[in-house]
Amino acid sequence: MFTFKKVYIVLSFLLALSGCSALNKMAGLPYNEGNGYSIEHDKQIYGGGVTIEYRDIDFLRTEVTKTMNNRMSSESELEQALENLPQGGRILIHYEAQTIDAANTKWLEYVLLKDGKEVYRKTGTDSIANRPVSYSGGIGFWWDIDILDINFPFEIPVELVVVSNLKNKRDTFKISKP
């Protein structure tokens, strides 16, 4: 006979084994999405937080081709759209915080490092955060998304450091091949 305590212990064990990323995805919560790449996250920004998505040039080409074909675009329109893609890919930064102002990505700074050397830096975009979404059993956070188009080719692995100038903390993400 299962008791509440036994069920709780089994569920706790399963949660520990399955990893937060998979659970976050199932629950609709933000998580790091590598789209075929591994992303390690050294989390230091709390009270919301930062997650990223990395989309390499091949992934972007596939997305654009599918979209343009669906729109029945001409061959020249497709070629134009493909030429405008960032050669190093795109990093989407998902940022959450407890207030509307704190969730504005203007407080963030992004530093891309290759072999420990800075190759790209950008200040976050000043934009109004989106209203909180209440997750089941959790607090809803104000949220915002910023986009980093990397307009030069680079080799993986790289590190992306997301600096919060509001909280005086930073998260580090290492993007590598699995």
JOFEN-V648803 format. One record per residue. N is the residue number from 1. RES is the residue in one small letter. PSI is psi as a letter, one per 30 degrees, with the letter a starting at -180 (NA if undefined). D_FIRST is the distance of its C-alpha to the first C-alpha in Angstrom with 2 decimals. Layout:
n & res & psi & d_first
N & RES & PSI & D_FIRST
N & RES & PSI & D_FIRST
This chain:
n & res & psi & d_first
1 & m & k & 0.00
2 & f & k & 3.78
3 & t & l & 6.43
4 & f & e & 9.96
5 & k & e & 11.22
6 & k & e & 9.29
7 & v & e & 10.33
8 & y & e & 13.68
9 & i & e & 14.22
10 & v & e & 13.65
11 & l & e & 15.92
12 & s & e & 18.41
13 & f & e & 18.65
14 & l & e & 19.30
15 & l & e & 21.85
16 & a & e & 23.63
17 & l & e & 23.93
18 & s & f & 25.08
19 & g & k & 27.95
20 & c & e & 29.22
21 & s & e & 31.86
22 & a & e & 29.64
23 & l & e & 27.41
24 & n & e & 30.58
25 & k & e & 31.92
26 & m & e & 28.86
27 & a & f & 28.99
28 & g & g & 32.75
29 & l & l & 33.58
30 & p & k & 36.63
31 & y & l & 36.34
32 & n & k & 38.93
33 & e & j & 39.92
34 & g & f & 42.16
35 & n & h & 42.74
36 & g & f & 42.84
37 & y & l & 43.59
38 & s & k & 41.42
39 & i & j & 41.53
40 & e & k & 40.74
41 & h & j & 40.62
42 & d & j & 41.65
43 & k & k & 40.57
44 & q & f & 42.68
45 & i & j & 43.10
46 & y & l & 40.36
47 & g & h & 40.09
48 & g & c & 39.71
49 & g & a & 40.93
50 & v & k & 42.43
51 & t & l & 41.17
52 & i & l & 43.46
53 & e & k & 43.93
54 & y & k & 46.46
55 & r & j & 48.24
56 & d & l & 50.79
57 & i & e & 53.98
58 & d & e & 52.59
59 & f & e & 49.62
60 & l & e & 52.10
61 & r & e & 54.46
62 & t & e & 51.73
63 & e & e & 50.76
64 & v & e & 54.41
65 & t & e & 55.35
66 & k & e & 52.51
67 & t & e & 53.51
68 & m & e & 57.20
69 & n & e & 56.74
70 & n & e & 54.71
71 & r & f & 57.61
72 & m & h & 60.04
73 & s & l & 61.97
74 & s & l & 65.05
75 & e & e & 65.18
76 & s & e & 67.21
77 & e & e & 64.69
78 & l & e & 61.89
79 & e & e & 64.07
80 & q & e & 64.86
81 & a & e & 61.20
82 & l & e & 60.33
83 & e & f & 63.28
84 & n & f & 62.04
85 & l & k & 58.66
86 & p & k & 58.21
87 & q & f & 58.79
88 & g & f & 56.25
89 & g & a & 53.54
90 & r & k & 51.85
91 & i & k & 49.41
92 & l & k & 47.62
93 & i & j & 46.66
94 & h & k & 43.93
95 & y & k & 44.30
96 & e & k & 42.30
97 & a & l & 43.23
98 & q & f & 42.69
99 & t & l & 46.07
100 & i & e & 48.30
101 & d & e & 51.04
102 & a & f & 48.83
103 & a & f & 47.34
104 & n & k & 50.83
105 & t & f & 51.26
106 & k & f & 54.76
107 & w & f & 53.21
108 & l & l & 52.16
109 & e & k & 54.21
110 & y & k & 53.36
111 & v & k & 54.68
112 & l & k & 54.34
113 & l & k & 54.88
114 & k & k & 55.79
115 & d & h & 55.94
116 & g & f & 55.87
117 & k & k & 58.89
118 & e & k & 58.95
119 & v & f & 59.79
120 & y & k & 59.00
121 & r & k & 58.48
122 & k & k & 57.96
123 & t & k & 57.41
124 & g & l & 54.74
125 & t & k & 55.84
126 & d & j & 56.53
127 & s & l & 54.39
128 & i & k & 52.57
129 & a & l & 48.80
130 & n & l & 46.55
131 & r & l & 44.53
132 & p & k & 40.99
133 & v & k & 38.09
134 & s & j & 35.00
135 & y & l & 32.01
136 & s & j & 28.62
137 & g & g & 27.64
138 & g & a & 30.77
139 & i & k & 34.43
140 & g & k & 36.94
141 & f & k & 39.81
142 & w & k & 43.35
143 & w & l & 43.92
144 & d & l & 46.80
145 & i & k & 47.52
146 & d & l & 50.53
147 & i & k & 51.92
148 & l & j & 53.64
149 & d & j & 55.79
150 & i & j & 56.88
151 & n & g & 60.31
152 & f & k & 60.96
153 & p & k & 59.26
154 & f & l & 57.37
155 & e & k & 55.32
156 & i & k & 51.66
157 & p & l & 50.29
158 & v & l & 51.23
159 & e & k & 49.90
160 & l & k & 49.82
161 & v & k & 50.00
162 & v & j & 49.25
163 & v & k & 50.95
164 & s & j & 50.17
165 & n & f & 53.46
166 & l & e & 51.90
167 & k & f & 49.17
168 & n & h & 51.23
169 & k & l & 48.36
170 & r & k & 47.94
171 & d & k & 45.30
172 & t & k & 46.10
173 & f & k & 44.96
174 & k & j & 45.78
175 & i & k & 46.12
176 & s & l & 46.25
177 & k & k & 45.80
178 & p & NA & 42.32
